[in-house]
Amino acid sequence: MRRLYVHIIESLSAGNLLNKMTEGALLKEGLRIAGIEHSYWSADNEARFGEAIDIDVVETPHILQFDVPIIHISAHGNKDGIQLTDGTYFQWNKLKNIFKRKNLDLNNLLIVCMSSCEGFGAVRMAFNSEALPFLALIGPTSEIDLRDRAMAFLTFYYRLNKDASPQVALDAMKISSGNDKFAMISGYNAQRIWQEAVNKFPR
């Protein structure tokens, strides 16, 4: 049976704070009940986000013992990047360097789950990059309600932990959330697609 470790980093929008809607709370409780190892950080600014990204290997070295290390980012976003609570905006190109380093720390096994509107845009982190920022990326391809995202990802982790294939787990998350706007790609395929596109340009 494969062993997952899910590191949740959540940066709530002003609206979510006001409505007390937090994806992290649902995920933490669901993962606890499912017996899936996890950790949680709230990252409302750039400094805190940096600490949250670095916490796994520095202070939780046993994560290297897990088959599937996952970083789950829950934040407001669009096709170009994500925004933290304090308004700090990270474009994918800036996040690319952060995740390249983290993937290397985790023996190139990192799965990045982007729970943000148009979070699949993070595929750009693998473009024009020699070192891969992730082994695989999962995220929504359009604007998706926070409740749909939370239910979808909890289902994905539960099924993956029960030894379902990544594709079966992806299909299950679409069914459970009632939303089919989720996609998955490997870092190698994202890199290959980018290179093929570049090669088509006139020289």
C-alpha positions in Angstrom: 0.0 0.0 0.0 1.4 3.4 -1.0 2.0 6.0 1.7 1.0 9.6 1.2 2.1 12.7 2.9 0.1 15.8 2.2 1.5 19.2 3.2 -1.3 21.8 3.1 -0.4 25.5 2.6 -3.5 27.7 2.8 -3.7 31.4 2.1 -7.3 32.6 2.6 -8.8 35.4 0.6 -10.6 38.3 2.4 -14.0 36.8 1.4 -13.1 33.4 2.8 -11.9 34.9 6.0 -15.1 36.9 6.4 -17.3 33.8 5.6 -15.1 31.5 7.7 -14.8 29.2 4.6 -11.5 27.3 4.9 -10.6 24.4 2.7 -7.8 23.5 5.1 -10.1 22.6 8.0 -12.0 20.1 5.8 -8.8 18.6 4.4 -7.2 18.3 7.9 -10.2 16.5 9.4 -10.8 14.3 6.3 -7.1 13.3 6.1 -7.0 12.6 9.8 -10.1 10.3 9.6 -8.5 8.6 6.5 -5.3 8.0 8.4 -3.2 10.0 5.9 -0.2 11.7 7.3 -0.4 15.5 6.8 0.7 18.9 8.0 -0.9 22.3 7.7 0.5 25.9 7.4 -1.4 29.1 7.1 0.6 31.5 4.9 -0.8 35.0 4.7 2.3 36.7 3.4 5.5 36.0 1.4 7.7 35.3 4.4 5.2 32.8 5.9 4.7 31.2 2.5 8.5 30.6 2.2 8.6 29.1 5.7 5.7 26.8 4.8 7.3 25.5 1.6 10.6 24.8 3.4 9.1 23.1 6.5 8.8 19.5 5.2 12.4 18.5 4.7 14.0 20.8 7.2 11.8 20.1 10.2 9.9 17.0 9.0 12.7 14.9 7.5 10.7 11.7 7.7 8.6 12.9 4.7 11.4 11.3 2.6 10.2 7.9 3.8 6.8 8.4 2.0 6.1 7.1 -1.5 4.0 10.2 -2.5 5.0 13.6 -1.1 2.3 16.1 -1.9 2.3 19.9 -1.5 -1.3 21.2 -1.6 -1.7 24.9 -2.2 -5.1 26.5 -1.4 -5.2 30.1 -2.4 -7.0 32.6 -4.7 -5.6 32.3 -8.2 -5.9 32.7 -11.9 -4.1 31.4 -15.0 -1.0 33.5 -14.3 -0.4 32.7 -10.6 -1.7 32.8 -7.0 -2.4 35.6 -4.6 -1.8 35.4 -0.8 -4.0 36.9 1.9 -2.0 40.1 2.1 -2.2 40.7 -1.7 1.2 39.4 -2.5 1.1 37.9 -6.0 3.2 35.0 -7.2 3.5 34.4 -10.9 4.3 30.9 -12.0 7.7 31.8 -13.1 8.6 32.9 -9.6 7.1 29.8 -8.1 9.0 27.7 -10.6 12.3 28.2 -8.8 10.8 27.4 -5.4 9.3 24.2 -6.6 12.3 23.1 -8.6 14.3 23.2 -5.4 11.6 21.4 -3.4 11.2 18.7 -6.0 15.0 18.1 -5.9 14.8 17.9 -2.0 12.2 15.2 -2.4 14.1 13.1 -4.9 12.0 14.3 -7.8 8.9 12.7 -6.4 6.9 15.9 -5.6 3.2 16.0 -6.6 1.9 19.6 -6.6 -1.9 20.0 -6.1 -3.0 23.6 -6.9 -6.4 24.2 -5.3 -7.0 27.6 -6.8 -9.1 28.9 -9.7 -7.3 28.0 -12.9 -4.6 26.3 -10.8 -3.7 24.0 -13.7 -1.9 27.1 -15.1 1.0 26.0 -12.9 1.9 23.7 -15.7 3.9 26.7 -17.0 6.4 26.0 -14.2 7.7 23.1 -16.2 8.1 25.1 -19.4 11.6 26.2 -20.5 13.1 24.5 -17.4 15.9 21.9 -17.3 15.0 20.8 -13.8 11.4 19.7 -13.2 9.4 21.6 -10.5 7.1 18.5 -10.0 6.7 14.9 -10.8 3.0 15.6 -11.4 0.6 18.5 -11.2 -3.2 18.4 -10.5 -5.4 21.4 -10.6 -8.6 23.0 -12.0 -8.5 24.3 -15.5 -11.1 27.1 -14.9 -12.7 29.0 -12.0 -14.1 26.5 -9.5 -16.0 27.0 -6.3 -13.9 26.4 -3.2 -16.3 23.8 -1.9 -16.0 21.8 -5.2 -12.2 22.0 -4.9 -12.1 20.8 -1.3 -14.4 17.8 -2.0 -12.5 16.9 -5.1 -9.0 16.9 -3.6 -10.1 15.1 -0.4 -11.5 12.4 -2.7 -8.3 12.3 -4.8 -6.1 11.8 -1.7 -8.4 9.1 -0.3 -8.5 7.1 -3.5 -4.8 7.5 -4.1 -4.1 6.3 -0.6 -6.3 3.2 -1.3 -3.9 2.3 -4.2 -6.1 3.6 -7.0 -4.2 4.7 -10.0 -3.7 8.5 -10.4 -6.2 8.5 -13.4 -8.8 6.6 -11.4 -8.3 9.0 -8.5 -8.7 12.0 -10.9 -11.9 10.5 -12.3 -13.2 10.0 -8.7 -12.5 13.6 -7.8 -14.5 14.8 -10.8 -17.5 12.6 -9.8 -17.5 13.5 -6.1 -17.3 17.3 -6.7 -19.7 17.2 -9.7 -17.2 19.2 -11.6 -15.1 17.9 -14.5 -12.7 20.9 -14.8 -9.7 19.1 -13.2 -6.7 18.0 -15.1 -3.4 16.2 -14.4 -0.1 16.1 -16.2 3.4 14.8 -15.4 6.3 17.2 -15.3 8.0 15.2 -18.1 5.0 15.5 -20.4 4.6 19.2 -19.7 8.3 19.7 -20.5 8.0 17.7 -23.7 4.9 19.6 -24.9 6.7 22.9 -24.4 9.7 21.7 -26.3 7.6 20.4 -29.2 5.9 23.8 -29.4 9.2 25.6 -29.4 10.5 23.3 -32.2 7.6 24.3 -34.5 8.7 28.0 -34.5 10.5 29.1 -37.7 14.2 29.3 -37.3 
